[in-house]
Amino acid sequence: MRITWLLAFLNGLYFLLLGLWIGSLVLSAASAAVVFPLMRALGPSLPKFAPLPDGHATLLAGRLMATVFFMQDLIELLACAGVVAILFMHLAVFRMPARSPSNVLRLLAAAVLLASVSYEVFVLAPRMNDHLRHYWSAAEAGETDRAQAERTAFLADHPQATRMMLITLGALVVMIFASAAALSAPAPEVQQQPKRGVELEEPELLRRMGR
């Protein structure tokens, strides 16, 4: 009974992490789609970056979204670690069949997610954040040429960041549906009720009388 409750708890935590993970991706993309057009429409002017002649709207939107994407990376990293750990427990501790189609899909999706999240969090995001920080400092100091160079370098990585987000989102969708198939309990088989008593052969005399 204790093992059953542990498995139920882990399954709930597993789907909770997957839900938070995919929700963070969708929320980040939706926030970017709203914040940048809104800032351009408002046309803010930032005294701290007065030496920069224009681009204040994009700069402010970028500062806001940098925090959102940092939180997304943090959620992705924690969720990925938890999902992979629980998947390992499903296969190693609870002896779920690793060669079943649904679990094979889960393993493949987990490999893609590990690779994409590792590259995004430990390689791509730090490089883009460095360019952003240098861009902000150069813009504040009025070094427009250096600010433009850092902005260009940041924008060069932006399509790759979008591709990695789409790859992660696709792998998450596969993981969710494969997990639903792997962790769904099989439909109970309908068992016939055992017959009561012992069936005795009809006596020969009764058979003859019934003719």
MOSULRA-V692379 format. One line per field, one symbol per residue. ss: DSSP state (A for helix, B for strand, O for the rest). phi: phi as a letter, one per 40 degrees, with the letter a starting at -180 (. if undefined). burial: b if it has 24 or more other C-alpha atoms within 12 Angstrom, else e. A space follows every 10 residues. Layout:
ss = ???
phi = ???
burial = ???
This chain:
ss = OAAAAAAAAA AAAAAAAAAA AAAAAAAAAA AAAAAAAAAA AAOOOOAAAO OOOOOAAAAA AAAAAAAAAA AAAAAAAAAA AAAAAAAAAA AAOOOOOOOO AAAAAAAAAA AAAAAAAAAA AAAAAAAAAA AAAAAAAAAA AOOAAAAAAA AAAAAAAAAA AAAAAAAAAA AAAAAAAAAA AAAOOOOOOO OOOOOOOOOO OOOAAAAAAO O
phi = .ccccccccc cccccccccc cccccccccc cccccccccc ccfcbbdcbd cccagccccc cccccccccc cccccdcccc cccccccccd ccccfccccc dccccccccc cccccccccc cbbccccccc cccccccccc cgcccccccc cccccccccc cccccccccc cccccccccc ccbccccccc bcccccgbcb ccdccccccc c
burial = eeeeeeeeeb beebbebbbb bbbbbeebee bbeebbeebe eeeeeeeebe ebeebbbbbb bbeebbebbb ebbbbbbbbb bbbbebbeeb eeeeebeeee ebbebbbbbb bbbbebbbbb beebbeebbe bbbbbbbbbe eeebeebbeb beebeebeee beebbebbbe bbbbbbebbe ebbeeeeeee eeeeeeeeee eeeeeeeeee e
